[in-house]
Amino acid sequence: MTLNTQGLILHTIKYGETSVIAKVFTRDLGLCSYIIKGVRTAKGRTKQNLLQPLSHLDMTVYNNPKKELQFVKEMRPATYRHDFSSDAVKMALRFFMDEVLYKSLKENEPNQRLFDFVVDELEQVDSGTHDAFQPIRFMIRAASHLGIEPMDNYSKREPFFNLKEGRFLAAPTPFMQQSLQAGDIDYYLDAESSSHFHACLSAGNVSPLLNARQRGTTLGNLLEYYHIHLADFNNFKSHEVLHSILR
């Protein structure tokens, strides 16, 4: 059977002489793998420039639940396509968001709320309304759609964020430190990092007053948080480019 859905391209690899296998985050089926035929030929119906990271597409796909690899019948842009090749910031943001999704999503688990959220975020990037806080905001909001939302219970009594527990806790006493399993103490952020983490969690649409170093540390802590709570979230690379661009 065929199905009409929207999709976001996450990753492609060459398949045979003329085709590719694409990992696509679809609105109705979740993360799926599709063979796209003839894309690497001059006369192919599907042009390779449609397969850039996070390209937003309207798709007609064959859907057989018994098969891991499906086929794409037709695909076309779902929104107006911008040329980002000369805009390093927009390209870096799209690669970053793409990598977060690629390392977070599991096969065939629909998440329409997350899909719609990502499309809205892409529109902000495309329109130029993003800022240096965008990567942090994206990860915090995406976490809620992925079921790993950190709790913002910051207080004077519990001012230290624990990455493993996903909430703010009181500082561990020497007695508690002795009872903690080896390495668990490392899950506590220090006072400054915890304060900045809280500022980002509670910021909403307002960008907190953090400098480039503080934003970099907070983003690194969020990446570690994802790594702890999502099994396959590791070897993250694209944030290194962001550090050099978003000053």
C-alpha positions as CSV (number, residue, x, y, z in Angstrom):
1,M,0.0,0.0,0.0
2,T,1.1,3.6,-0.5
3,L,0.9,6.4,2.1
4,N,1.1,10.2,1.8
5,T,3.2,11.8,4.5
6,Q,5.7,14.5,5.3
7,G,9.3,13.7,5.9
8,L,12.6,15.2,7.1
9,I,15.8,13.8,5.6
10,L,18.3,12.9,8.3
11,H,21.0,10.8,6.6
12,T,21.7,9.2,3.2
13,I,24.2,6.5,2.0
14,K,24.9,5.3,-1.5
15,Y,23.0,2.1,-2.6
16,G,24.0,0.4,-5.8
17,E,25.2,2.5,-8.7
18,T,22.3,5.0,-8.9
19,S,20.3,4.9,-5.7
20,V,20.5,5.9,-2.0
21,I,19.1,4.6,1.2
22,A,17.7,7.5,3.2
23,K,16.9,7.7,6.9
24,V,13.7,9.8,7.0
25,F,11.8,11.1,10.0
26,T,8.2,10.9,8.8
27,R,5.3,12.6,10.5
28,D,3.1,9.5,10.4
29,L,5.5,6.6,10.6
30,G,8.4,7.9,12.6
31,L,11.9,7.1,11.6
32,C,12.0,4.9,8.4
33,S,14.6,3.7,5.9
34,Y,13.8,4.2,2.2
35,I,15.5,3.2,-1.0
36,I,15.3,6.1,-3.4
37,K,16.0,4.9,-6.9
38,G,17.9,6.8,-9.6
39,V,18.7,9.8,-7.5
40,R,22.4,9.7,-8.5
41,T,21.7,10.0,-12.3
42,A,21.2,13.1,-14.4
43,K,17.8,11.8,-15.6
44,G,16.5,10.6,-12.2
45,R,13.0,11.8,-11.2
46,T,14.3,12.7,-7.7
47,K,17.1,15.3,-7.6
48,Q,19.9,14.8,-5.1
49,N,19.5,18.4,-3.8
50,L,16.2,17.3,-2.2
51,L,18.2,15.1,0.1
52,Q,20.1,17.7,2.1
53,P,20.0,17.5,5.9
54,L,16.5,18.3,7.2
55,S,15.0,18.8,3.8
56,H,11.2,19.0,4.4
57,L,9.4,16.9,1.9
58,D,5.9,15.8,0.8
59,M,6.3,12.1,0.1
60,T,4.3,9.2,-1.3
61,V,5.9,6.0,0.1
62,Y,5.2,2.3,-0.1
63,N,4.6,1.0,3.4
64,N,4.9,-2.7,4.2
65,P,5.2,-3.2,8.0
66,K,6.9,-6.5,7.4
67,K,9.9,-4.9,5.6
68,E,12.7,-2.8,7.1
69,L,13.5,-1.1,3.8
70,Q,10.7,0.7,2.0
71,F,10.6,2.5,-1.3
72,V,9.7,6.1,-2.1
73,K,7.3,6.5,-5.0
74,E,7.3,10.4,-5.2
75,M,8.8,13.2,-3.2
76,R,8.8,17.0,-3.6
77,P,9.5,20.0,-1.4
78,A,6.9,20.6,1.3
79,T,8.0,24.2,1.8
80,Y,9.9,26.8,-0.2
81,R,13.6,25.7,-0.4
82,H,16.2,28.2,0.5
83,D,19.8,28.1,-0.6
84,F,21.9,27.9,2.6
85,S,25.3,27.1,1.0
86,S,26.6,30.7,1.6
87,D,25.1,31.0,5.2
88,A,27.5,29.2,7.6
89,V,25.3,29.8,10.6
90,K,22.1,28.4,9.1
91,M,24.0,25.4,7.7
92,A,25.6,24.7,11.1
93,L,22.3,25.0,12.9
94,R,20.6,22.6,10.4
95,F,23.4,20.1,10.7
96,F,23.2,20.3,14.5
97,M,19.5,19.8,14.6
98,D,19.8,16.9,12.2
99,E,22.4,15.1,14.3
100,V,20.4,15.5,17.5
101,L,17.4,13.9,15.7
102,Y,19.4,11.2,14.0
103,K,21.0,10.1,17.3
104,S,17.8,10.4,19.3
105,L,15.0,8.7,17.2
106,K,14.2,5.0,17.1
107,E,12.8,3.2,14.1
108,N,9.0,3.2,13.5
109,E,8.0,5.2,16.5
110,P,5.6,8.1,15.3
111,N,6.0,11.4,17.1
112,Q,3.9,14.0,15.4
113,R,4.4,16.6,18.1
114,L,8.1,16.3,17.7
115,F,7.9,16.5,13.9
116,D,5.7,19.6,14.0
117,F,8.1,21.2,16.5
118,V,11.1,20.6,14.3
119,V,9.4,22.1,11.3
120,D,8.6,25.2,13.3
121,E,12.2,25.4,14.4
122,L,13.4,25.1,10.8
123,E,11.2,27.9,9.8
124,Q,12.9,30.1,12.4
125,V,16.3,29.2,11.1
126,D,15.2,29.7,7.5
127,S,13.7,33.1,8.2
128,G,16.7,34.3,10.2
129,T,14.9,34.8,13.5
130,H,17.3,32.4,15.3
131,D,19.9,33.5,17.8
132,A,22.9,32.1,19.6
133,F,20.7,30.4,22.1
134,Q,18.9,28.4,19.5
135,P,20.8,25.1,19.9
136,I,20.2,25.0,23.7
137,R,16.5,26.0,23.3
138,F,16.1,23.3,20.6
139,M,17.6,20.5,22.8
140,I,15.6,21.5,25.9
141,R,12.3,21.5,23.9
142,A,13.1,18.4,22.0
143,A,13.8,16.6,25.2
144,S,10.2,17.1,26.3
145,H,8.9,15.5,23.1
146,L,11.4,12.6,23.5
147,G,10.2,11.8,27.0
148,I,13.4,12.9,28.8
149,E,12.5,16.4,29.8
150,P,14.8,17.7,32.7
151,M,12.9,19.0,35.7
152,D,13.3,22.6,36.6
153,N,12.9,22.4,40.4
154,Y,15.8,24.8,41.1
155,S,15.8,26.3,44.6
156,K,18.2,27.4,47.4
157,R,17.7,24.1,49.0
158,E,18.3,22.1,45.8
159,P,20.6,24.1,43.6
160,F,22.7,21.4,41.9
161,F,21.5,19.7,38.8
162,N,22.1,16.0,38.6
163,L,22.4,14.8,35.0
164,K,21.4,11.2,35.9
165,E,18.4,12.1,38.0
166,G,17.3,14.8,35.6
167,R,16.5,17.2,38.4
168,F,18.1,19.7,40.9
169,L,19.2,18.2,44.2
170,A,20.9,19.4,47.4
171,A,24.7,19.2,47.5
172,P,25.8,15.7,48.5
173,T,27.2,15.6,52.0
174,P,30.4,13.8,52.7
175,F,28.4,10.9,54.1
176,M,26.3,10.8,50.9
177,Q,29.4,10.9,48.8
178,Q,30.7,7.8,50.5
179,S,27.4,6.0,49.8
180,L,27.1,7.0,46.2
181,Q,28.2,4.4,43.7
182,A,31.6,5.1,42.1
183,G,31.3,7.8,39.5
184,D,27.8,9.0,40.5
185,I,29.2,12.2,42.1
186,D,30.3,13.1,38.5
187,Y,26.6,13.5,37.5
188,Y,26.3,16.7,39.7
189,L,26.9,20.0,37.9
190,D,28.8,22.6,39.9
191,A,27.0,25.6,41.3
192,E,27.8,27.9,38.3
193,S,26.8,25.4,35.7
194,S,23.7,24.4,37.6
195,S,22.6,28.1,37.8
196,H,23.1,28.5,34.0
197,F,21.3,25.3,33.4
198,H,18.3,26.6,35.4
199,A,18.4,29.9,33.5
200,C,18.1,28.0,30.2
201,L,15.3,25.7,31.4
202,S,13.3,28.6,32.7
203,A,14.0,31.1,29.8
204,G,11.1,30.2,27.5
205,N,11.4,32.3,24.4
206,V,13.7,34.8,26.1
207,S,17.5,34.2,25.6
208,P,19.3,34.2,29.0
209,L,22.3,36.5,29.4
210,L,25.0,33.9,29.0
211,N,28.3,34.6,27.2
212,A,29.8,32.3,24.6
213,R,31.8,30.2,27.1
214,Q,28.7,29.7,29.3
215,R,26.5,28.7,26.4
216,G,29.2,26.3,25.3
217,T,29.4,24.7,28.7
218,T,25.6,24.4,29.0
219,L,25.3,22.9,25.5
220,G,27.9,20.4,26.5
221,N,26.0,19.5,29.6
222,L,22.8,19.0,27.6
223,L,24.7,16.7,25.2
224,E,25.9,14.7,28.2
225,Y,22.3,14.6,29.5
226,Y,21.1,13.2,26.2
227,H,23.9,10.6,26.2
228,I,22.9,9.4,29.7
229,H,19.2,9.1,28.9
230,L,19.3,7.9,25.3
231,A,21.1,4.7,24.5
232,D,22.5,5.5,21.1
233,F,23.3,9.2,21.6
234,N,27.1,9.3,21.4
235,N,30.0,10.5,19.3
236,F,28.3,13.9,18.7
237,K,30.3,16.1,16.4
238,S,28.4,19.1,14.9
239,H,28.4,21.2,18.1
240,E,32.1,21.8,17.5
241,V,31.3,23.8,14.4
242,L,28.6,25.7,16.3
243,H,31.1,26.8,19.0
244,S,33.3,28.4,16.3
245,I,30.4,30.2,14.7
246,L,27.9,31.3,17.3
247,R,29.8,33.8,19.3
